[in-house]
Amino acid sequence: MSELFTGIEHIGVSAKSPETLSSFYCDALGFSVKATLENPDGLPKTFLVGLGSVMLEIMPADRVKFPREKPNSEPGLVHLAITVTNFDQAVAHLHNTAARPEGEERAGTFGSRVRFYRDPEGNLFHILHRPKVLI
């Protein structure tokens, strides 16, 4: 099956303001805009922003139903893990952005360091440094 399924290209994220959220991921976390897509009916643009080999598709959310902040233990997709080369520098950098800390640093599996944050729309992500890459 590994020859049939080859990887994750993108993860979709609905946003109240796709432009603002894509700017956060670019400015705070080093993503870059790979493409913008026009939407019908006057809806805001959709942004494909990438880091490494994975992109986020940041698209307009339903204007009637706004998402609530999901805890990390809720069923379904709940967070992004963003790898960093220097954990302490990444924490210091994020301190000066719109990223909202969610708890303190914690020890992760395989000797890793982890710290959770919320983006400006409340989506959960964490930075991750592993002494040895798993894949």
C-alpha positions in Angstrom: 0.0 0.0 0.0 2.9 2.4 0.5 3.2 2.8 -3.3 -0.5 3.7 -3.5 -0.7 6.3 -0.7 2.4 8.6 -0.9 1.9 11.4 1.7 -0.1 14.3 3.0 -0.3 17.2 0.6 -2.4 19.6 2.7 -4.7 19.9 5.7 -7.8 22.1 5.4 -8.5 24.8 8.0 -11.7 26.9 7.9 -11.1 30.5 9.1 -13.1 33.6 9.9 -10.4 35.5 8.1 -8.3 33.3 5.8 -6.0 36.2 4.9 -5.2 37.1 8.5 -4.7 33.5 9.5 -2.5 32.7 6.5 -0.4 35.8 7.3 0.0 34.5 10.9 1.3 31.1 9.7 3.7 32.9 7.3 4.9 35.6 9.6 5.0 33.7 12.9 5.8 30.2 11.8 7.8 30.5 8.5 5.1 29.2 6.1 5.0 30.7 2.6 2.0 31.3 0.3 2.0 28.7 -2.4 -1.3 29.7 -4.1 -4.4 31.8 -3.6 -7.7 30.8 -5.0 -10.7 33.1 -5.7 -14.1 31.9 -4.2 -17.6 32.5 -5.6 -20.2 34.8 -4.1 -17.8 37.4 -2.7 -16.3 35.0 -0.2 -12.7 35.7 0.9 -9.9 34.1 -0.9 -8.5 30.6 0.0 -4.8 30.4 0.7 -2.5 27.5 0.3 0.5 28.0 2.7 3.3 25.5 3.0 6.1 24.5 5.3 8.4 21.7 4.3 6.4 19.2 2.2 2.9 19.9 3.7 0.5 22.7 3.1 -2.5 24.2 4.9 -5.5 25.1 2.8 -6.9 28.1 4.7 -10.4 28.7 3.4 -13.4 30.8 4.5 -15.5 29.4 7.3 -19.2 29.3 7.3 -20.2 32.7 8.5 -23.1 31.4 10.6 -21.3 28.8 12.7 -18.0 29.9 14.3 -15.7 27.2 15.6 -15.0 26.8 19.3 -11.6 25.9 20.7 -11.2 22.1 20.7 -9.3 20.5 23.5 -6.4 18.3 22.5 -8.3 15.2 23.8 -11.4 15.6 21.7 -12.1 13.1 18.9 -11.0 14.1 15.4 -8.1 16.2 14.1 -7.1 18.5 17.0 -3.6 20.0 16.4 -0.7 20.6 14.1 2.8 19.6 15.2 5.5 22.0 13.8 9.1 20.9 14.1 11.8 23.3 15.1 15.5 23.2 15.0 16.0 25.2 18.2 13.3 24.9 20.8 14.3 27.8 23.0 14.6 30.2 20.1 11.2 29.2 18.7 9.6 29.8 22.1 11.2 33.2 22.3 10.1 34.1 18.8 6.5 33.0 19.4 6.4 35.1 22.5 6.4 38.2 20.2 3.6 37.0 17.9 -0.1 36.5 18.1 0.4 32.9 19.2 -1.3 32.3 22.5 0.5 29.8 24.8 -1.5 26.9 26.0 0.2 25.6 29.1 3.9 25.2 29.7 6.6 23.2 28.0 6.3 19.4 28.4 8.5 16.4 27.8 7.3 14.5 24.8 8.0 11.0 23.5 11.4 9.9 22.3 13.1 12.7 24.3 11.3 15.5 22.5 10.3 18.9 23.8 6.8 20.2 23.2 4.8 23.4 23.8 1.2 24.1 22.8 -0.2 27.3 21.4 -3.4 28.7 19.8 -3.3 30.6 16.6 -5.3 33.8 16.3 -8.5 31.8 15.5 -8.1 29.4 18.4 -6.7 26.4 16.4 -4.3 24.3 18.5 -0.7 23.7 17.3 2.5 22.8 19.1 6.2 23.2 18.4 8.2 20.1 18.6 11.9 19.3 18.8 13.1 15.7 18.7 16.8 14.8 19.2 16.3 12.3 16.4 13.8 12.5 13.5 11.4 9.6 13.4 10.8 9.5 9.7 
